[in-house]
Amino acid sequence: MPELPEVETVVRTLRPLIVGRRILNAEFTQLRILRGGAQETSAALAGRRIQGIERYGKFIAIVLDKGYLMVHLGMTGKLLVNSAASKWTHAVFTLDDGVVHYDDPRQFGRVEYGDELPARVLALGPEPLEVSLDDFAAALKLRRSPIKAVLLNQAVVRGVGNIYADEALFRAGVLPKSPSDSLTRARVKRVYEAMQAVLREAIESRGSSVANYVDAEGRKGGFQLLHRVYQRTGEPCLKCGTPITRILVAQRGTHFCGKCQK
């Protein structure tokens, strides 16, 4: 699933290509990816001008002169500008200059138009790159769940997913099953700083292409080349040589080094 760095990269590549453009037509060929009726959504979008595009966690908010076009990429969703349509193209947005395709093989993503930001987006936690250390520490103290599960909780911080939780906890030297409310202030600070550092580096590398993620121009990311634990089960730790272990935490595959993380 595209996480914060991947979605941020999509937003940054889309912004210069679509902001200022007018939507001439919107066509939906797979209703599963659409919240709301196809005809009503197409009618609402026709003629709307794109004024901006922002990221809210893993959500993409295309700001229109009236309302918002919200996109969640799910597991395999892509927003592609001026690409060829494929059998996985489920929405086509024809602009006054160019076309945007929404492709999604597994169809877990969602597209939605509304006059306001959806309530589920407004209910998300703070941006992990903006939350203060004090607020982050307070949120961790309120929960007894494993720290890995807490980092994945979008009500705590929005946008962190499996890849970057694993990578941040490795850098912080904290085991993923450590109860979040038991962490000392020093360990919380290490997690906080590692989380922000990993996310910033991943954005700089344009995200991780571990499956089929590409940006809006079809280019892969590069941060997968810098992963230290994620999907490296059995391989030697790059720091100490201990084989990387994989377990399940919150029903998610979780990678860590049993020697470097305590």
HUKANOR-V97007 format. One record per residue. SS is DSSP state (a for helix, b for strand, c for the rest). Layout:
# HUKANOR-V97007
<<SS> <SS>>
This chain:
# HUKANOR-V97007
<<c> <c> <c> <a> <a> <a> <a> <a> <a> <a> <a> <a> <a> <a> <a> <a> <a> <a> <c> <c> <c> <b> <b> <b> <b> <b> <b> <b> <c> <c> <a> <a> <a> <b> <b> <c> <c> <a> <a> <a> <a> <a> <a> <a> <a> <c> <c> <c> <b> <b> <b> <b> <b> <b> <b> <b> <c> <c> <b> <b> <b> <b> <b> <b> <c> <c> <c> <b> <b> <b> <b> <b> <c> <c> <c> <c> <b> <b> <b> <b> <b> <c> <c> <c> <c> <c> <c> <c> <b> <b> <b> <b> <b> <b> <b> <c> <c> <c> <b> <b> <b> <b> <b> <b> <c> <c> <c> <c> <c> <b> <b> <b> <b> <b> <c> <c> <c> <c> <a> <a> <a> <a> <c> <c> <c> <b> <b> <c> <c> <c> <c> <c> <a> <a> <a> <a> <a> <a> <a> <a> <a> <c> <c> <c> <c> <b> <a> <a> <a> <a> <a> <a> <c> <c> <c> <c> <b> <b> <c> <c> <c> <a> <a> <a> <a> <a> <a> <a> <a> <a> <a> <a> <c> <c> <c> <c> <c> <c> <b> <a> <a> <a> <c> <c> <a> <a> <a> <a> <a> <a> <a> <a> <a> <a> <a> <a> <a> <a> <a> <a> <a> <a> <a> <a> <c> <c> <c> <c> <c> <c> <c> <c> <c> <c> <c> <c> <c> <c> <c> <c> <c> <c> <a> <a> <a> <a> <c> <c> <c> <c> <c> <c> <c> <c> <c> <b> <c> <c> <c> <c> <c> <c> <b> <c> <b> <b> <b> <b> <b> <c> <c> <b> <b> <b> <b> <b> <c> <c> <c> <c> <c> <c>>
